[in-house]
Amino acid sequence: MPSKANTKRGVLPGFGLTMGYSILYLSLIVLIPLSALLLNSTGLTWEKFWSIATDPRVLASYRVSFLTAAAAGLVDSVLGLLLAWVLVRYDFPGKKIFDAMIDLPFALPTAVAGVSLTALYSSKGWLGSLFEPLGIKTAFSPLGITLALMFIGIPFVVRTVQPVLQDLDAEVEEAAATLGSSSFRTFRSVILPELLPPLLTGFALAFSRGIGEYGSVVFISGNMPMKTEIAPLLIMSKLEQFDYAGATAVALMLLLISFALLLLINSLQGRMRKTAR
């Protein structure tokens, strides 16, 4: 009978050591910077903090940031699913190049993306000039902000859904087709339940990136207070005016709202995974 000393050990160290390193790096990268934000807000009284955070201009910037980020995340969820489906299920010339282009928003500087999108969708741009006669204003409007956030958010959805599509068992789809199920019903009953959790994850990633995006939006938004001004731009404006207390209050409220929404999305994702099991 083998002794306990001869039992097989795992590749990684024990729980205590790995957990300690995890907490250390998490603290250095995330917790300590966030705690600095909280410490900077301690000089504010609750009345002052609430007055700044609920100012009509600040509330308008929150509304623009969250609504455009949510709209871009929803559109990216649909387009990302289609792109991932094409990349996984079909072979065509230039597929590797097409696949590599998905990651371009990760590598491209956001300021360059913002300038390019503004030139493209302005009233004299290639695409903006087509929408202008129809009365549709793309650049310097919430629609332009949504387009910019769609550009930087689409890789999150594709790269989240793509591995799940690759791991789906094709025999299940073949069995459904053998039993007389239509293509739409097979997708709705067999494929979609498996894709909903990664789709929700991709939406959460695109949504959270969109809330804090600055470089690609600052040019195409027009920066009009109460209309197209985003919360990150308002924070930068307060910092440039040396209003550190006001910038901290806006950033802290933005952080709390974002954390609450992401916690809700993660809870919903966990329930969906339990239901799928």
C-alpha positions as CSV (number, residue, x, y, z in Angstrom):
1,M,0.0,0.0,0.0
2,P,1.6,3.3,-1.0
3,S,2.3,5.8,1.7
4,K,1.0,9.4,1.8
5,A,4.5,10.7,1.0
6,N,4.4,8.9,-2.3
7,T,1.1,10.4,-3.4
8,K,1.2,12.3,-6.7
9,R,1.6,16.1,-6.3
10,G,0.1,18.7,-8.6
11,V,2.1,20.6,-11.1
12,L,1.4,23.9,-9.3
13,P,2.3,24.7,-5.7
14,G,-0.2,24.4,-2.9
15,F,-3.3,26.5,-2.4
16,G,-1.7,28.8,0.3
17,L,1.3,29.8,-1.9
18,T,-0.7,30.3,-5.1
19,M,-3.5,32.2,-3.3
20,G,-0.9,34.4,-1.7
21,Y,0.8,35.3,-4.9
22,S,-2.7,35.9,-6.5
23,I,-3.7,38.3,-3.8
24,L,-0.3,40.1,-4.0
25,Y,-0.5,40.7,-7.7
26,L,-4.2,41.5,-7.6
27,S,-3.5,44.1,-4.9
28,L,-0.6,45.7,-6.8
29,I,-2.4,45.9,-10.1
30,V,-6.1,46.5,-9.1
31,L,-6.8,47.0,-5.4
32,I,-4.1,49.5,-4.5
33,P,-4.9,51.9,-7.5
34,L,-8.6,51.7,-6.7
35,S,-8.0,52.3,-3.0
36,A,-6.0,55.4,-4.0
37,L,-9.1,56.6,-5.8
38,L,-11.1,56.1,-2.6
39,L,-8.5,57.9,-0.5
40,N,-8.6,60.9,-2.8
41,S,-12.4,61.1,-2.2
42,T,-12.1,61.1,1.6
43,G,-11.6,64.9,1.6
44,L,-15.1,65.3,0.2
45,T,-18.1,65.5,2.4
46,W,-21.1,63.3,1.5
47,E,-23.1,66.4,0.5
48,K,-20.3,67.7,-1.7
49,F,-19.7,64.3,-3.3
50,W,-23.5,63.8,-4.0
51,S,-23.7,67.4,-5.4
52,I,-20.9,66.7,-7.9
53,A,-22.0,63.2,-8.8
54,T,-25.6,64.3,-9.5
55,D,-24.9,67.5,-11.4
56,P,-27.0,67.6,-14.5
57,R,-24.0,67.7,-16.8
58,V,-22.4,64.7,-15.0
59,L,-25.7,62.7,-15.2
60,A,-25.9,63.5,-18.9
61,S,-22.3,62.2,-19.4
62,Y,-23.2,59.0,-17.5
63,R,-26.3,58.5,-19.7
64,V,-24.3,59.0,-22.9
65,S,-21.5,56.6,-21.8
66,F,-23.7,53.8,-20.6
67,L,-26.3,53.9,-23.3
68,T,-23.8,54.0,-26.2
69,A,-21.6,51.3,-24.6
70,A,-24.7,49.1,-24.1
71,A,-25.9,49.7,-27.7
72,A,-22.4,48.9,-29.1
73,G,-22.1,45.8,-26.9
74,L,-25.5,44.5,-28.1
75,V,-24.7,45.1,-31.8
76,D,-21.2,43.6,-31.3
77,S,-22.8,40.5,-29.8
78,V,-24.8,39.8,-33.0
79,L,-22.0,40.7,-35.4
80,G,-19.4,38.9,-33.3
81,L,-21.4,35.7,-33.4
82,L,-21.7,36.0,-37.1
83,L,-18.0,36.6,-37.6
84,A,-17.1,33.7,-35.2
85,W,-19.5,31.4,-37.0
86,V,-17.9,32.2,-40.4
87,L,-14.4,31.7,-39.1
88,V,-15.2,28.4,-37.4
89,R,-17.6,26.8,-39.9
90,Y,-16.3,27.8,-43.3
91,D,-13.0,27.7,-45.2
92,F,-12.3,30.4,-47.8
93,P,-9.3,32.1,-49.4
94,G,-7.7,34.6,-47.1
95,K,-9.2,33.2,-43.9
96,K,-6.1,33.6,-41.8
97,I,-5.8,37.2,-42.9
98,F,-9.4,37.8,-42.1
99,D,-8.9,36.1,-38.7
100,A,-5.9,38.3,-37.9
101,M,-7.8,41.5,-38.8
102,I,-10.3,40.8,-36.0
103,D,-7.5,41.7,-33.5
104,L,-6.5,45.0,-35.2
105,P,-8.5,47.2,-32.7
106,F,-6.4,45.7,-29.9
107,A,-3.1,46.8,-31.6
108,L,-4.3,50.1,-33.2
109,P,-3.8,53.2,-31.0
110,T,-7.3,54.4,-29.9
111,A,-6.5,58.0,-30.9
112,V,-5.6,56.8,-34.5
113,A,-8.9,54.9,-34.6
114,G,-10.8,58.0,-33.5
115,V,-9.3,60.2,-36.1
116,S,-9.9,57.6,-38.8
117,L,-13.5,57.1,-37.8
118,T,-14.1,60.8,-37.6
119,A,-12.7,61.3,-41.1
120,L,-14.8,58.4,-42.4
121,Y,-18.1,59.3,-40.8
122,S,-18.0,63.1,-40.9
123,S,-20.3,65.0,-43.2
124,K,-17.6,65.1,-45.9
125,G,-16.3,61.6,-45.3
126,W,-16.8,58.6,-47.5
127,L,-19.6,57.1,-45.4
128,G,-20.9,60.2,-43.6
129,S,-21.6,62.0,-46.9
130,L,-23.9,59.1,-47.8
131,F,-26.0,59.5,-44.6
132,E,-26.0,63.3,-44.6
133,P,-28.7,63.7,-47.4
134,L,-30.9,61.2,-45.4
135,G,-30.8,63.4,-42.4
136,I,-28.7,60.9,-40.4
137,K,-25.8,62.5,-38.5
138,T,-23.1,60.0,-37.8
139,A,-20.0,61.9,-36.5
140,F,-20.4,64.3,-33.6
141,S,-23.5,62.4,-32.4
142,P,-24.4,59.5,-30.1
143,L,-24.5,57.3,-33.2
144,G,-20.8,58.2,-34.0
145,I,-19.9,57.3,-30.4
146,T,-21.7,53.9,-30.8
147,L,-19.8,53.2,-34.0
148,A,-16.5,53.9,-32.3
149,L,-17.3,51.7,-29.4
150,M,-18.4,48.9,-31.8
151,F,-15.0,49.1,-33.5
152,I,-13.0,48.6,-30.3
153,G,-15.4,46.1,-28.8
154,I,-16.0,43.6,-31.6
155,P,-12.8,41.5,-30.9
156,F,-13.9,40.7,-27.3
157,V,-17.1,39.0,-28.6
158,V,-15.4,37.1,-31.4
159,R,-12.6,35.8,-29.3
160,T,-15.0,34.7,-26.6
161,V,-17.4,32.9,-28.8
162,Q,-15.0,31.4,-31.2
163,P,-13.4,28.7,-28.9
164,V,-16.9,27.6,-27.8
165,L,-18.0,27.1,-31.4
166,Q,-14.9,25.1,-32.1
167,D,-15.6,22.8,-29.2
168,L,-19.3,22.1,-30.1
169,D,-19.9,18.5,-30.9
170,A,-21.0,18.3,-34.6
171,E,-22.7,14.9,-33.9
172,V,-25.4,16.5,-31.8
173,E,-26.3,18.8,-34.7
174,E,-26.3,15.7,-37.0
175,A,-28.5,13.8,-34.7
176,A,-31.0,16.7,-34.6
177,A,-31.1,16.9,-38.3
178,T,-31.6,13.1,-38.5
179,L,-34.6,13.4,-36.2
180,G,-36.1,15.9,-38.7
181,S,-35.3,19.2,-36.9
182,S,-35.0,22.2,-39.1
183,S,-31.8,24.3,-39.3
184,F,-33.4,27.1,-37.3
185,R,-34.7,24.8,-34.6
186,T,-31.4,23.1,-34.3
187,F,-29.6,26.4,-33.9
188,R,-32.2,27.6,-31.3
189,S,-32.5,24.4,-29.3
190,V,-29.0,22.9,-29.6
191,I,-26.4,25.6,-30.4
192,L,-27.8,28.8,-28.9
193,P,-28.0,27.5,-25.3
194,E,-24.3,26.7,-25.5
195,L,-23.4,30.1,-26.9
196,L,-25.4,32.3,-24.6
197,P,-22.9,32.2,-21.7
198,P,-19.9,33.2,-23.9
199,L,-22.0,35.8,-25.7
200,L,-22.9,37.3,-22.4
201,T,-19.3,37.3,-21.4
202,G,-18.3,39.0,-24.7
203,F,-21.0,41.6,-24.2
204,A,-19.8,42.3,-20.6
205,L,-16.2,42.7,-21.9
206,A,-17.2,45.0,-24.8
207,F,-19.6,47.0,-22.5
208,S,-17.0,47.5,-19.8
209,R,-14.4,48.6,-22.3
210,G,-16.8,51.0,-23.9
211,I,-17.7,52.7,-20.6
212,G,-14.1,53.7,-20.0
213,E,-13.1,54.3,-23.6
214,Y,-11.6,57.7,-24.3
215,G,-9.2,57.9,-27.2
216,S,-11.4,56.6,-30.0
217,V,-14.4,58.5,-28.8
218,V,-13.0,62.0,-28.0
219,F,-12.7,63.0,-31.7
220,I,-15.9,61.6,-33.1
221,S,-18.2,62.6,-30.2
222,G,-18.0,66.3,-30.7
223,N,-17.7,66.7,-26.9
224,M,-20.9,68.8,-26.6
225,P,-22.0,69.0,-22.9
226,M,-25.4,67.5,-22.2
227,K,-25.5,65.8,-25.6
228,T,-22.3,63.9,-26.7
229,E,-20.0,64.4,-23.7
230,I,-18.8,61.1,-22.3
231,A,-17.9,60.6,-18.6
232,P,-14.2,59.9,-19.2
233,L,-13.9,63.2,-21.1
234,L,-15.6,65.0,-18.3
235,I,-13.1,63.5,-15.8
236,M,-10.2,64.7,-18.0
237,S,-11.7,68.2,-18.2
238,K,-12.0,68.5,-14.5
239,L,-8.4,67.3,-14.1
240,E,-7.2,69.9,-16.6
241,Q,-9.0,72.5,-14.5
242,F,-7.2,71.2,-11.4
243,D,-10.6,70.1,-10.0
244,Y,-9.2,66.9,-8.5
245,A,-12.1,66.5,-6.0
246,G,-14.7,66.8,-8.8
247,A,-12.8,64.4,-11.0
248,T,-12.5,61.9,-8.2
249,A,-16.2,62.1,-7.4
250,V,-17.2,61.5,-11.0
251,A,-14.8,58.6,-11.4
252,L,-15.9,57.0,-8.2
253,M,-19.5,57.1,-9.1
254,L,-18.7,55.8,-12.6
255,L,-16.7,52.9,-10.9
256,L,-19.6,52.0,-8.5
257,I,-22.2,52.0,-11.3
258,S,-20.0,49.9,-13.6
259,F,-19.2,47.4,-10.8
260,A,-22.9,47.0,-10.0
261,L,-23.8,46.4,-13.6
262,L,-20.9,43.9,-14.2
263,L,-21.8,42.1,-11.0
264,L,-25.4,41.8,-12.3
265,I,-24.2,40.5,-15.6
266,N,-21.9,37.9,-14.0
267,S,-24.7,36.7,-11.7
268,L,-26.9,36.3,-14.8
269,Q,-24.2,34.4,-16.6
270,G,-23.7,32.0,-13.6
271,R,-27.4,31.3,-13.6
272,M,-27.5,30.6,-17.3
273,R,-24.6,28.1,-16.9
274,K,-26.3,26.3,-14.1
275,T,-29.5,26.1,-16.2
276,A,-27.5,24.7,-19.1
277,R,-26.2,21.9,-16.9
